[in-house]
Amino acid sequence: MIAMIDAQRKGKKPPKPAPKSKENVVDLASMLRKSLAKESKFQTETRRVLC
């Protein structure tokens, strides 16, 4: 970002942006909900077996 601003101030073309990484992006909130749902289901099944 700073390089783009400096280039504009000097009247030059801005540098090309860095290539996007190909890493998997994980929605942490979604993963937490799934994890809690699994845990809740496991606890419910365990209670039924123990009672």
C-alpha positions in Angstrom: 0.0 0.0 0.0 2.8 2.4 0.9 4.6 1.6 -2.3 1.5 2.5 -4.3 1.2 5.9 -2.5 4.8 6.7 -3.0 4.6 5.8 -6.7 1.6 8.1 -7.1 3.4 11.0 -5.4 6.3 10.6 -7.8 4.0 10.4 -10.8 4.9 6.8 -11.7 2.7 3.8 -12.3 1.9 1.8 -9.1 3.7 -1.5 -8.7 1.7 -4.7 -9.5 0.0 -6.3 -6.6 1.5 -9.4 -5.0 -0.1 -12.6 -6.3 -2.8 -14.0 -4.1 -1.9 -16.9 -1.9 -3.6 -20.2 -2.7 -4.0 -21.2 1.0 -7.3 -22.4 2.1 -9.3 -19.8 4.0 -11.2 -21.1 6.9 -14.2 -19.4 8.5 -13.4 -19.8 12.2 -16.9 -19.0 13.4 -18.4 -21.7 11.1 -15.8 -24.3 12.3 -16.5 -23.4 15.9 -20.3 -23.9 15.4 -19.7 -27.3 13.8 -17.4 -28.4 16.6 -19.8 -27.3 19.3 -22.7 -29.1 17.5 -20.7 -32.3 17.4 -19.7 -32.0 21.0 -23.3 -31.3 22.1 -24.5 -34.3 20.1 -21.8 -36.5 21.6 -22.7 -35.5 25.1 -26.4 -36.1 24.5 -25.7 -39.6 23.2 -23.3 -40.3 26.1 -25.9 -39.3 28.7 -28.4 -41.7 27.1 -26.0 -44.6 27.3 -25.0 -43.9 30.9 -28.5 -43.4 32.3 
